[in-house]
Amino acid sequence: MATVQIAVNPAAPTNLAYPQTTITGIVGQAITTDTPTVTGTVTSYSISPALPAGLSLSTSTGAISGTPTAVSAQTSYTVTATNVTGSTMATVQITVNPAAPTNLVYPQTTITAVEGQAITTDTPTVTGTVGSYSVSPALPAGLSLNTSTGAISGTPTAVTAQANYIVTATNITGSTMATVQITVNIAPPTNLVYPQTTITTMVTQTIATDTPTVTGTVTSYSVSPALPAGLNLNTTTGAISGTATAVTAAASYVITATNSSGSTTANVQITVNSFTAFSLVDLGHANAIYLMRLQPTRLFSQDSGGHWVLWDYTGTTELASGDQAPLGSFSQGPTPPYPADMAGSVMAIGRAGVVDLRSNNDGSLITTLSDPSLDPSSGVAWWKLATDGSYVVSGYSSGLSVWSTADGHLLFNRSGDYSHAMAFAAAGQIQIALGPGGTSVIETDSVPNGTSSTGAAFTGSFNAWFEDGSHFLTNSADLNPPGQPASFDVYEYSADSTQDGMIVLGDVSALNGYGNWFWNAPTLSLGLTLYAVGGSTETATYNLGSDFGVFPFGSTIGMLPYGTGSASILDLSGSSPVVTTATLPVAYLKAFAATSPTQWAVGNVHGVVLDGASAATTPRYFGYGNALSMSGTAGEVAIATASGKILVYNPSAQAVVTTINFTSSKLAMSSDGTVLAAKASDLDSQYEPDRTLNIYSLPGGAVTNSFPYTFQDSPPVPFLFDFVMSQSGNALAQLLGTYNGLYFNYTREVTPLSGSPIIWTDNPPAGPPPDNAAIFLSPHGTLIAESTPVISSGGYPSPVTTSIYKNGTLVATVNGFVVGWIDNDRVLVNTFSSAGSYTGAVIYDATGTLLATLNALPQMAPNVNPNEPSGFLTVDSNSIYSPYTYSIYSLTTGAATWSETVPIPGTAYSPYKAASTLSGSYVVFTSGTRVMVDLP
């Protein structure tokens, strides 16, 4: 029997299925076992690819289980269930994500930062993997969170109040958080710097505010020790300001700038000295301009008082100045000062027996020549600066001396009587007429070697060198017998004594020449007549009027008519003369200088120096000229200058408040400093006919009212002689005059500042311009005191009365001549004998009651001239100041309690007194060429 083995294999498994076809595991966390179902018999299970680390497949059950140990990206895994017959498959998608981060910890859980300073980076630790970091709320400006590392870093840029900031570390699985508390404080201030580290001031003087700079924010400033009395520290800005009130020795003051984070300090040294009179304004010149020299970038001016100034022509700024001395007294008008000159790069400035040689770059002293021959005050000595500035030559009764201007050494001497020689100091040689060689020859001395030669004899008496030394003129004696018009032969010679021409003239008193031209301009001729060298007739005549001035300078001649504000410039540089005429804003011209017809300058009797070429557009002045009037209040002083500038200053701070363009000879300011009245200057009489009275508001300087008047006598119209404004600035008194063919008819009227209605008016007797038609207003403007003199046959004021009005109504009449109101209830009156002599002063109240007699009080000037200081100014209830005598007087004794001791020379040419006023506790006055401030 045969055995047959029959093997029956199972059917291949089918329908393999996993309940979780997608498994998302987390590293470190066991997954839920995923056991499949299957149809049939399975002998084994397998999977491909290999499961993520930590997971496993049961080969007998097909279950997927375990705890994943590593992150694994989403992957499809194929599980195969197999038996002998076949297999079946199923797919399971498995992803293993990281565990959520934990334990986020910052080493600095509290950060206190400072604005502008970088913080220490705050980097956290964390358990697990972090995909990104975030923070809420946003970190303070300037700080940042690194989203990859969680680090907090940066430099805060703004102050931020304390706040909690939550940092979240996140991955795909979850997140963890940590809190960091952050505060950003203000940075401590640094770099505190004061522009003035040393302040030297004096009692009553307001210092320039010293405001510091500082880096950072400051909440307050403090100082130690306390600042000198009167000075203050602004605790908000740190500025040091104020007016010192007590002498304080030099000391260092520590200023501390503080905020909540810290502080910084700076030192300022402050000294408060006792009061010393100081210069408020440098006027430039206060006397008549005597001499000028002009170069392209430099202007030199000298006045009749011997004050000289070197100016930068381009900027009109003063580079250097000084004082000589006049050669004689001023009793009979102006006397020439010691000689001075500028040529090349040198200024030569004479004094008694010396000549200072200075650089015209900056005025610095090069050297001083000292020799008796350099003092022309003897009348028998002279000196000149060479036309190129290379040497100085002097002539005297026993010789001639020549010095180098480079270092002052003596180049050579010559013997002989040169005291009356007429010399031309040319570059490289000196040409001398009327020297020891004879009256009919020219001696030529070479410079620097001193060799000498004598030219051929000339005809006639030597008259004048040409301005450029190219020729000279001689003349014969009068050819006509006495009683007939004079006639002179005038001979024209070149510098080498060759005769170039001859002409007959009727006057030889004012001959001069330049190049190929010469001219004659005698005063009685009323003009200048020009001739060509070698010609037989005149070339041109220029009519200038009486008292004209002719000022040759190089190839130009300044022809300046008397009084009028005009100038004619004659240019001789070409083949034909050319005249240019300019209208000028100043009159009474006394000096001229030019480099060409388009660059020239003039000076007048009031110390005004004007760039002539600028007159047609915007006039440029060098300095201010004389101070014509002043008026002051507690904190300000207004100064009217001859150049047409009214300067309003704070004298304590030495600072300009405003500048007004108006030429005024009388100012009045209200006590609160808000109103300024200014009368147009009448110093130059009919040549400046404007008599306008302007009212200005301060500090802006705008015109708020104007009373236009014009000096005119045909047909006659009323014009302003004088005015008074009340200290309150609300009332105005005007003295008007109308020419009647012989004298003037007058009207006095008081009005509000607006000009109407008329509160009071009268008509003083007709006569010459009034010296004593006095009218004064009380400080508040409601009281009027007026006097009208009666001139006796002897020319003296007869006893007169003063009338007192209140609001225009007569209140009382008292004996004497009013000189001003002391206050709103007291008026000061001068009394005189029947012969006109001053007998003393009395004080009346506003009702005319006698309060006091002051026989010892000197006479307060009773409006002697409308342009002079008059009356007085009240210092306090018992003191008055006379701007005429510069003294303070007691109203109890009449004696002077203080007098100005700083030198106050009067002006040398002007008939008007120097200006003075009060400004609070200060006396402001002119002294020489400066406006000074003193403290009684």
Secondary structure, 3 states (H helix, E strand, C coil): CCCCCCCCCCCCCEEEECCCCEEEEECCECCCCECCEEECCCCEEEEECCCCCCEEECCCCCCEEECCCCCEEEEEEEEEEECCCCEEEEEEEEEEECCCCEEEECCCCEEEEECCCCCCCECCEEECCCCEEEEECCCCCCEEECCCCCCEEECCCCCEEEEEEEEEEECCCCEEEEEEEEEEECCCCEEEECCCCEEEEECCCECCCECCEEECCCCEEEEECCCCCCEEECCCCCCEEEECCCCEEEEEEEEEEEECCEEEEEEEEEEEECCCCEEEEECCCCCCEEEEEECCCEEEEEECCCEEEEEECCCCEEEEEEECCECCCCCCCCCCECCEEEECCEEEEEECCEEEEEECCCCCEEEEEECHHHCHHHCCEEEEECCCCCEEEEEECCEEEEEECCCCCEEEEEECCCCCCEEEEECCEEEEEEECCEEEEEEEEECCCCCEEECCCCCCEEEEECCCCCEEEEECCCCCCCCCCCCEEEEEEECCCCEEEEEEECCCCCEEEECCEEEECCHHHCEEEEEECCCCCEEEEEECCCCCEEEEECCEEEEECCCCCEEEEEECCCCCCEEEEEECCCCCEEEEEEEECCEEEEEECCCCEEEHHHCCCCCEECCCCCEEEEEECCCCEEEEECCCEEEEEECCCCEEEEEEECCEEEEEECCCCCEEEEEECCCCHHHCCECCEEEEECCCCEEEEEECCECCECCECCEEEEEEECCCCCEEEEEEEEECCCCEEEEEEEEECCCCCCCEEECCCCECCCCCCCEEECCCCCEEEEECCEECCCCCEECCEEEEEECCEEEEEEECEEEEECCCCEEEEEEECCCCCEEEEEEEECCCCEEEEECCCCCCCCCCCCCCCCCCEEEECCEEEECCCCEEEECCCCCEEEECCCCCCCCCCCCCCCCEEEECCEEEEEECCEEEEECC
